[in-house]
Amino acid sequence: MRLCFDQGTLVLVEPPDLDLGFVPGLTWDPRVALWRAPAYRYAEVLAALELAGVPCTDAAGTCGALPASWRPIDLREYQEDASHAWELSGRAGIVVLPTGAGKTRVALANLARLGLRALCLVPTRALLHQWRREVERFYTGPVGCLGDGERQIESITVATFESALRHMPRIGNRFEVLVVDEVHHFGGGVKDEALEMSTALYRLGLTATPPHERALNRLDQLIGPVVCQVPVGELAGIWLSHFDLVLLRLTLTAAERASYERDYGRFRDAHRDFRALHPGGSWRDFVAGAATTDEGRNALLAWQRARRLLGYTQAKAEAVGKLLARHRNARVLVFTANNETAYTIAKQHLIMPITCEVKRRERSWALEAFRAGELKALVSARVLNEGIDVPDADVAIIVGGTLGEREHVQRVGRLLRPVPGKRAVVYELVTLATAEAHHAFQRRRSIVAARALSA
């Protein structure tokens, strides 16, 4: 009997005439009359067969050239602790470190110590090239790349989530180690299949904000449990910069208030009716149901108009102008809820926008100019939220947000790369007597706790 890799799954070829249903993950596939299991159950399948005394030849294991050598990678004390925790957990699990704390470095140090073939998954093309550059700093061999038009497979390869999902049926058994940056994107969607189709024995997830409980249950199967979590407060002032949070409470004009109350009230009534009929229903359930009726669709459009209005009110426009003038000599990052607002601010104040529509070469130029002090401010919707190595910044102006606490933590983290004597300032613009004020309070709870620890 042979265990083979087949299009992202495992199959037992020429199995003995006995029921193998006791093997974890194995199910009978009547289409081909073979036992089949998800690729991520690879180690469990082999162990169960060996324990039961069922002879099996492993034809699904990793093949190909071993990695070249790695240059030494020094870690800070908390990074060593994170690496050690992952080792003690059987080299499977999730490391939670604040933005700017060096999660990538922890991953590369682990890869260097293992000396095995590794696939590193990242969510965006920007992070694809950033990770590739970082690997090339320490790894002496060629670095593979899957994504942004490149299809080069090497012993150490970096791939976007989407490219990995497309290519994993072919390459899922070529790596012993799977590293997943921004792992909170997994745990409840189609992308999970990229992790399911890998036979990698060792798995490391990286994030600044742990996923919600339901996603964690799934990630526990695909990656492993959270093995190390270090809050911002433990590192601020030592390994990360001190920071201050300033909440600016703003109001709507009479015309804005009338428009907001009309639109948000329409949405609120529809959502209240839905919650009464479906107490356990999710936001996705509400949207799906609302899309089936004219009244529901109008409620969703009203919600979108209300949210767009709050994204950049007249008071916010005035506040942004005053804050940019006040901090004209500092390096400032402005975060908005959408690209439309980012471009509006860019035109009003002649500052560089960083959006998903800006090409990689232009974005790289802008970040280098910001690092050199040639550009004093950047404005972005979401591109700078996750992972991208933003040069040292002193001030953040959060004009609007849509993704809750995780987005807020990541945006604050953009400012916390340490510089001697630095104290970062985060301004959050919140409109009173709106849904935005409630969400802002929810977002800030963990940050305020961290701030108290670092004071």
Helices and strands as residue ranges (DSSP letters): E 2-6, E 9-13, E 27-29, E 34-38, G 39-41, H 42-51, E 57-59, H 77-88, E 92-96, H 103-114, E 118-122, H 125-138, E 143-147, E 150-152, E 156-160, H 161-171, E 177-181, G 183-185, H 192-196, E 202-207, H 213-222, E 226-229, H 232-235, E 242-250, H 254-277, H 283-290, H 294-311, H 314-326, E 332-335, H 339-349, E 352-354, H 360-372, E 377-380, E 395-398, H 405-413, E 423-431, H 435-454
